[in-house]
């Protein structure tokens, strides 16, 4: 699979809450960074961040763009069950067939 296909597969696994597929796509040394998380491990990501899909009623990839050989930018939009539509952007690094780093940049509400 291309890095873009791996990123799409991981996004789909998150939305479906398919932890086994997500775990298989993440490298053992994967780190996750967001405004709320500073270089947390794969295990911490799976415990803290992965289960959050239940707060979302809709999530859609808007852009999936290769930045270079290993890095993929994604922009996605989601609706919260509590109300509101938001967009985030991520830079995801793929080496071989595994995601090794995810950096999340929170966006704001979408009007």
C-alpha atoms as one frame of an Amber mdcrd trajectory, in Angstrom:
protein
   0.000   0.000   0.000   1.090   3.590  -0.574   1.513   5.892   2.428  -1.754
   7.588   1.455  -3.577   4.235   1.399  -2.144   3.334   4.811  -3.333   6.668
   6.219  -6.804   6.149   4.725  -6.956   2.611   6.158  -5.981   3.902   9.600
  -8.604   6.664   9.432 -11.221   4.084   8.467 -10.149   1.799  11.339 -10.548
   4.701  13.780 -14.023   5.593  12.515 -15.107   1.925  12.723 -13.253   1.484
  16.044 -11.381  -1.493  14.599  -8.531  -1.568  17.093  -6.860  -4.680  15.645
  -6.485  -3.045  12.219  -5.269   0.196  13.772  -2.687  -1.635  15.888  -1.426
  -3.464  12.784  -0.965  -0.166  10.913   0.965   1.561  13.719   4.665   0.920
  14.186   5.845  -0.196  17.627   7.739   3.052  18.254   4.930   5.276  16.946
   4.510   8.639  18.639   1.402  10.805  18.718   1.450  14.543  19.328  -1.433
  16.986  19.550  -2.106  20.192  21.470  -3.232  17.882  24.310  -0.599  15.118
  23.981   3.180  15.457  23.776   4.851  12.551  21.980   2.805   9.843  23.643
   3.471   6.186  22.840   1.433   3.835  20.687  -0.007   2.197  23.821  -0.974
   5.570  25.336  -2.546   6.630  22.022  -4.611   3.433  21.836  -5.817   3.886
  25.425  -6.398   7.652  25.439  -7.152   8.794  21.886  -8.395   5.845  19.848
 -11.658   5.344  21.825 -12.805   8.945  21.202 -14.669   8.146  17.966 -17.854
   7.547  19.957 -18.220  11.320  20.475 -18.413  11.850  16.700 -21.555  11.445
  14.581 -19.791  12.025  11.227 -16.158  12.140  10.180 -14.945  12.665   6.625
 -11.544  12.998   5.000 -11.411  16.217   2.980  -7.790  16.031   1.747  -5.147
  13.291   1.730  -1.958  14.685   0.167   1.549  13.254   0.024   4.065  15.828
   1.254   7.074  13.691   0.363   8.142  10.043   0.326   7.040   9.358   3.916
   4.780  12.211   5.040   1.077  12.581   4.329  -1.081  15.572   5.229  -4.748
  14.938   5.933  -7.562  17.362   6.634 -10.789  15.979   7.998 -14.107  17.336
   9.111 -16.287  15.919  11.851 -19.566  16.560  13.610 -19.722  16.109  17.361
 -22.771  14.390  18.839 -22.913  17.278  21.306 -23.143  19.712  18.373 -20.790
  21.573  16.112 -18.655  20.813  13.079 -14.862  21.002  13.273 -11.798  20.463
  11.076  -8.333  19.199  11.978  -5.159  18.628  10.009  -2.553  15.944  10.662
   0.915  15.203   9.362   1.379  11.439   9.380   4.737   9.785   8.767   4.731
   6.321   7.194   7.882   4.208   6.955   7.557   0.926   5.112   4.017  -0.231
   5.795   3.608   1.318   9.257   2.679   4.713  10.658   5.543   5.914  12.857
   4.381   9.407  13.811   1.136  11.359  13.931   1.126  15.103  14.560  -2.312
  16.675  15.003  -3.041  20.363  14.473  -6.474  21.247  15.849  -8.679  23.443
  13.736 -11.682  25.421  14.774 -15.387  25.259  14.289 -16.687  25.213  10.741
 -19.571  27.558   9.992
